[in-house]
Amino acid sequence: MDDNSIKNWEALLKGKLHGAHSTVIGERQGKKILGIISQHEEVKSIIPSVITVKGKSSPGGNLTAKVLRPDERGNLRMLLSHGTSSQEIRIVTTVATRDEGERVMEELNAMLFDI
């Protein structure tokens, strides 16, 4: 990824990242994932939720991300997992129905698969 594309997704993410806190697990990788999904034209805003830790272990491990099923309004949830930590990310979309949300979910998961 070149410097221009990094600056582009960072700028997009700043405009779309909302909520009480902006902490994302996975540090740079986590922000990169959010930056990539923020590029989708139908993603309106991204809202990080609380971080949960399962048990005691050394931090680290692989960072995984998966966009989950939409609600009745087409908004999505994404689950980020990094070692023993996990975080739910709310993704507010511009679509209005569950069916359109399913389409956006598939597109976002395809974008995440390519990284």
Summary of the structure (lengths in Angstrom):
residues: 115
radius of gyration: 13.8
end to end distance: 10.3
largest distance: 41.8
contacts: 340
relative contact order: 0.20
helix: 37%
strand: 30%
